[in-house]
Amino acid sequence: MNERDTRSSWLCCYPSMRSHLRYAFFLALGFVWMTGLEAKDDVDTELAAPKTSAQVATYDRMYGVTVDDLSNLPEIVDSLQKLPVRPWVRIVFHIEDDHTRYRRAVAAISKVSAGIVGQPADSTYVARLSLKAYSRRFRKFVDAFPEIDLWEIGNEINGDWLGGAVSSKIDAAFDIVKNAGRRSVLVPYWNRRTCADRNGYWLTWIDRNVSAKVKSGADYVLVSVYGMDCSGSEPSPSDVGRFYARLGRLFPHAALGIGEIGGSERASRRQRAVVLRYYLHLPKLHERDVFFGGYWFFRQDMVPAGTELWKVLAKGMQPS
């Protein structure tokens, strides 16, 4: 996430309602669902429709959260431990910090999670790192934590705030992760053509700028989605199905999913709860869909255990 982002357009809208009964409880919340939520995402029109359940292969479902600050580690660990399903925990390694600062946290979180996704460079930091510094940072963290199997080689890769040499930085991190025998996670930033930044439409940028070796070799492609920062609405289920179809062709061997959600930094917790419920209840929309989620505000909204948003996540988790 562009974690100090002030670019959020304050359009307070939410995903379109499905007729399925699982969304009936949304009505009871009394939210006003603004117009535009049924609009199709601006994806290529030739994309195939999402596959039916009869065609979908079995992929293990992952539930993930993001921890961006570890200053209250005991409460974070307790909150993670009390969830009904062990989550994947994405740890943001801050640019100011050396890997040694995280030894205790990685050890503690490893005991209560399904696994850790290491993020040595949030999108906010990438422009501050030269290619050499980016590579050096990844090498240090990957070498320091052999217990971490999943490494995010690029965060919100198509955002114009990442500066230059992004493709080269992704390639360098990919090589480091692969040479260490670990798995790579690539996180693009969703947009619509109507709200794209200077780098343009996200899928077009990926097609043109991600190298062939990363397209062929990435293990996970998990999309960062902040609808309030764009049109004000989250992509509809059919939108998600269509962009999974496109990503599935661009990355023929990668598991697909949602890599980061949270509504907006300015969103209320009530609004974030709506967004979180929406993604937790999305059906499987691609044969390689593993979900994940990566809720950004875990520390802020779900610690200590038992907060309202913690309960939303706990209720939405379903053992595979």
Legacy VTK file of the C-alpha trace (Angstrom):
# vtk DataFile Version 3.0
C-alpha trace
ASCII
DATASET POLYDATA
POINTS 320 float
0.000 0.000 0.000
1.037 3.572 -0.596
0.759 3.734 3.184
0.901 7.463 3.669
-1.443 7.990 0.714
-3.446 11.181 0.640
-4.624 10.630 -2.918
-7.840 8.892 -1.930
-10.877 10.308 -3.667
-13.497 10.532 -0.963
-16.284 8.823 -2.859
-17.908 6.574 -0.366
-19.262 3.684 -2.410
-19.263 -0.038 -2.115
-19.490 -3.168 -4.266
-22.702 -4.009 -6.064
-25.162 -6.333 -4.353
-25.458 -9.886 -5.606
-28.817 -11.580 -5.580
-27.394 -14.505 -3.676
-28.720 -14.756 -0.121
-25.218 -14.554 1.334
-25.316 -10.786 0.802
-28.745 -10.248 2.321
-27.234 -9.155 5.599
-25.703 -6.132 3.868
-29.168 -4.650 3.599
-29.634 -4.773 7.328
-26.633 -2.551 7.788
-28.578 0.332 6.315
-25.840 1.534 3.990
-26.745 3.565 0.954
-25.183 1.856 -2.040
-24.359 4.595 -4.509
-24.657 4.367 -8.250
-21.927 3.062 -10.481
-21.310 -0.201 -8.624
-22.703 -2.303 -11.454
-20.346 -0.748 -13.983
-18.030 -3.208 -15.652
-14.336 -2.920 -14.943
-12.469 -1.609 -17.937
-10.980 -4.940 -18.996
-10.549 -6.294 -22.471
-13.905 -7.266 -23.945
-12.637 -10.513 -25.402
-11.947 -12.037 -21.997
-13.692 -15.286 -21.289
-16.397 -15.368 -18.616
-15.420 -16.771 -15.205
-15.429 -20.552 -15.141
-18.307 -22.406 -13.552
-17.814 -24.354 -10.338
-17.809 -27.589 -12.316
-14.738 -26.388 -14.250
-12.792 -24.990 -11.312
-9.813 -26.924 -9.983
-9.075 -27.212 -6.268
-6.625 -24.659 -4.859
-6.091 -24.244 -1.141
-7.795 -21.083 0.087
-5.569 -18.607 1.890
-6.688 -15.954 4.350
-4.163 -13.187 4.807
-3.629 -10.047 6.838
-0.935 -7.383 6.762
1.016 -6.209 9.803
2.693 -2.864 9.154
3.998 -2.191 12.675
5.133 -4.655 15.345
5.460 -2.386 18.361
2.606 -4.201 20.146
3.797 -7.690 19.185
2.260 -9.668 22.096
-1.235 -8.376 21.304
-0.724 -8.963 17.580
0.331 -12.564 18.212
-2.610 -13.123 20.562
-5.064 -11.747 18.008
-3.646 -13.937 15.248
-3.656 -16.999 17.482
-7.338 -16.624 18.374
-8.590 -16.585 14.772
-10.446 -19.800 13.822
-8.149 -20.435 10.840
-4.435 -19.803 10.857
-3.881 -16.774 8.617
-1.019 -15.942 6.318
0.681 -12.862 7.725
2.336 -10.327 5.487
4.996 -8.422 7.395
6.029 -4.994 6.132
9.770 -4.595 6.702
10.229 -0.848 7.011
12.947 0.812 4.994
14.487 2.377 8.101
14.924 -1.037 9.738
17.568 -3.701 9.361
16.511 -7.341 9.240
17.829 -7.941 12.766
14.955 -5.901 14.205
12.450 -8.504 13.013
13.942 -11.754 14.322
11.739 -11.929 17.402
8.589 -10.977 15.499
9.170 -13.471 12.677
9.790 -16.260 15.192
6.646 -15.429 17.189
4.331 -14.957 14.206
5.598 -18.132 12.528
4.207 -20.126 15.464
0.643 -18.814 15.103
0.266 -18.399 11.337
-0.062 -20.521 8.226
3.068 -18.774 6.998
4.641 -15.377 6.462
4.809 -13.242 3.346
7.895 -11.066 3.593
7.675 -7.573 2.123
11.097 -5.882 2.121
9.908 -2.932 0.018
6.447 -1.413 0.279
5.528 0.647 -2.774
6.088 3.815 -0.725
9.782 2.991 -0.417
10.646 1.806 -3.930
11.486 5.206 -5.430
13.974 5.777 -2.592
15.944 2.630 -3.449
18.338 2.317 -6.346
18.418 -0.976 -8.207
21.545 -1.934 -6.297
20.001 -0.990 -2.941
16.751 -2.815 -3.767
18.690 -5.978 -4.647
20.902 -5.727 -1.574
17.903 -5.282 0.700
16.125 -8.335 -0.709
19.241 -10.464 -0.470
19.765 -9.542 3.184
16.182 -10.272 4.208
15.827 -13.492 2.208
19.128 -14.789 3.622
18.182 -13.740 7.160
14.837 -15.564 7.242
14.986 -19.054 5.738
11.708 -19.808 7.497
9.869 -17.336 5.245
8.845 -19.089 2.040
6.830 -16.337 0.296
8.482 -13.056 -0.699
6.753 -10.068 -2.260
9.102 -9.089 -5.069
7.110 -6.004 -6.034
4.333 -4.095 -4.300
1.750 -2.121 -6.311
4.196 -2.382 -9.176
2.333 -0.253 -11.719
1.894 2.801 -9.485
3.557 5.916 -10.849
4.868 6.812 -7.373
7.392 3.915 -7.560
9.696 5.905 -9.822
11.962 4.370 -12.447
13.628 0.994 -13.065
10.672 -0.871 -11.538
10.883 -3.753 -14.020
14.591 -4.223 -13.311
13.974 -4.172 -9.562
11.272 -6.832 -9.894
13.594 -8.996 -11.990
16.401 -8.656 -9.459
14.170 -9.589 -6.511
12.679 -12.483 -8.486
16.149 -13.914 -9.173
17.162 -13.600 -5.521
14.014 -15.326 -4.290
14.172 -18.105 -6.880
17.882 -18.746 -6.371
17.167 -19.165 -2.657
14.502 -21.778 -3.415
11.616 -19.617 -2.186
8.357 -18.555 -3.802
7.618 -15.151 -5.322
4.579 -12.925 -4.870
3.830 -10.082 -7.280
1.296 -7.408 -6.279
-0.100 -5.099 -8.984
-2.338 -2.139 -8.186
-5.875 -2.286 -9.625
-7.389 0.704 -11.369
-9.913 1.637 -14.027
-8.984 3.583 -17.129
-10.988 6.515 -15.760
-8.795 6.818 -12.657
-5.448 5.524 -13.883
-2.336 7.466 -12.933
0.447 8.460 -15.348
1.402 4.813 -15.837
-2.015 4.099 -17.322
-4.292 1.101 -17.143
-2.845 -1.528 -14.840
-3.206 -4.616 -17.040
-1.662 -2.853 -20.012
1.288 -1.719 -17.870
1.829 -5.273 -16.598
1.717 -6.727 -20.096
4.310 -4.242 -21.346
6.627 -3.993 -18.357
6.792 -7.319 -16.526
9.492 -9.535 -17.995
8.834 -12.894 -19.619
10.697 -14.753 -16.884
8.532 -13.214 -14.160
5.340 -13.843 -16.135
6.347 -17.467 -16.542
7.848 -18.008 -13.107
5.836 -15.972 -10.582
4.203 -18.195 -7.985
1.479 -15.777 -6.853
-0.088 -12.689 -8.402
-2.228 -10.985 -5.762
-3.945 -7.715 -6.663
-4.029 -4.663 -4.398
-7.532 -3.183 -4.643
-8.614 0.114 -3.107
-11.860 1.001 -4.837
-12.332 4.218 -2.868
-9.078 5.509 -4.335
-10.442 5.018 -7.832
-14.095 5.190 -8.861
-15.345 4.934 -5.303
-16.484 1.334 -5.717
-14.811 -2.025 -5.434
-14.733 -4.113 -8.621
-17.812 -6.300 -9.015
-17.516 -10.107 -8.932
-17.721 -10.194 -12.732
-14.966 -7.550 -12.902
-12.763 -9.683 -10.664
-13.475 -12.767 -12.755
-12.482 -10.953 -15.919
-9.226 -9.559 -14.574
-8.352 -12.984 -13.153
-8.885 -14.397 -16.631
-6.481 -11.848 -18.111
-3.921 -12.365 -15.346
-4.262 -16.110 -15.782
-3.086 -15.761 -19.371
-0.293 -13.319 -18.548
0.936 -15.518 -15.666
0.128 -19.062 -16.767
1.628 -20.795 -13.723
0.744 -18.393 -10.902
-1.916 -18.695 -8.243
-4.196 -15.654 -8.352
-5.916 -13.643 -5.675
-6.438 -10.373 -3.858
-3.276 -9.127 -2.212
-4.354 -6.045 -0.300
-7.662 -4.476 0.717
-8.898 -1.981 3.285
-11.172 0.525 1.584
-9.054 3.593 2.257
-6.976 5.130 5.015
-9.793 7.640 5.499
-12.539 5.030 5.578
-14.355 4.443 8.835
-14.193 1.024 10.428
-17.816 0.520 9.518
-16.959 1.147 5.873
-13.923 -1.139 6.043
-16.125 -3.876 7.487
-18.357 -3.710 4.409
-15.357 -4.020 2.104
-13.894 -6.902 4.121
-17.195 -8.829 4.146
-17.518 -8.356 0.424
-14.169 -9.946 -0.389
-14.537 -12.719 2.188
-17.794 -13.768 0.521
-16.657 -13.641 -3.085
-16.949 -17.077 -4.715
-14.016 -18.774 -6.403
-13.684 -16.916 -9.697
-10.788 -18.686 -11.403
-9.396 -22.197 -11.290
-6.233 -20.798 -9.643
-8.014 -18.372 -7.293
-6.607 -18.693 -3.753
-8.059 -15.404 -2.381
-5.545 -14.265 0.410
-6.965 -10.743 1.086
-4.028 -9.183 2.932
-6.194 -6.768 4.949
-3.887 -3.780 5.493
-5.262 -2.451 8.764
-4.966 -5.607 10.892
-2.926 -3.926 13.620
-5.178 -0.882 13.697
-8.567 -2.629 13.440
-8.163 -6.205 14.713
-5.886 -5.864 17.713
-6.707 -6.798 20.388
-8.699 -9.886 19.465
-12.460 -9.478 19.611
-12.873 -6.087 17.939
-15.751 -5.764 15.503
-13.492 -6.097 12.459
-11.683 -9.051 14.035
-15.090 -10.714 14.355
-15.873 -9.962 10.698
-12.668 -11.704 9.631
-13.150 -14.611 12.018
-16.719 -15.179 10.834
-15.701 -14.996 7.174
-12.962 -17.582 7.490
-13.960 -21.029 6.321
-11.608 -23.999 6.730
-10.610 -25.499 3.372
LINES 1 321
320 0 1 2 3 4 5 6 7 8 9 10 11 12 13 14 15 16 17 18 19 20 21 22 23 24 25 26 27 28 29 30 31 32 33 34 35 36 37 38 39 40 41 42 43 44 45 46 47 48 49 50 51 52 53 54 55 56 57 58 59 60 61 62 63 64 65 66 67 68 69 70 71 72 73 74 75 76 77 78 79 80 81 82 83 84 85 86 87 88 89 90 91 92 93 94 95 96 97 98 99 100 101 102 103 104 105 106 107 108 109 110 111 112 113 114 115 116 117 118 119 120 121 122 123 124 125 126 127 128 129 130 131 132 133 134 135 136 137 138 139 140 141 142 143 144 145 146 147 148 149 150 151 152 153 154 155 156 157 158 159 160 161 162 163 164 165 166 167 168 169 170 171 172 173 174 175 176 177 178 179 180 181 182 183 184 185 186 187 188 189 190 191 192 193 194 195 196 197 198 199 200 201 202 203 204 205 206 207 208 209 210 211 212 213 214 215 216 217 218 219 220 221 222 223 224 225 226 227 228 229 230 231 232 233 234 235 236 237 238 239 240 241 242 243 244 245 246 247 248 249 250 251 252 253 254 255 256 257 258 259 260 261 262 263 264 265 266 267 268 269 270 271 272 273 274 275 276 277 278 279 280 281 282 283 284 285 286 287 288 289 290 291 292 293 294 295 296 297 298 299 300 301 302 303 304 305 306 307 308 309 310 311 312 313 314 315 316 317 318 319
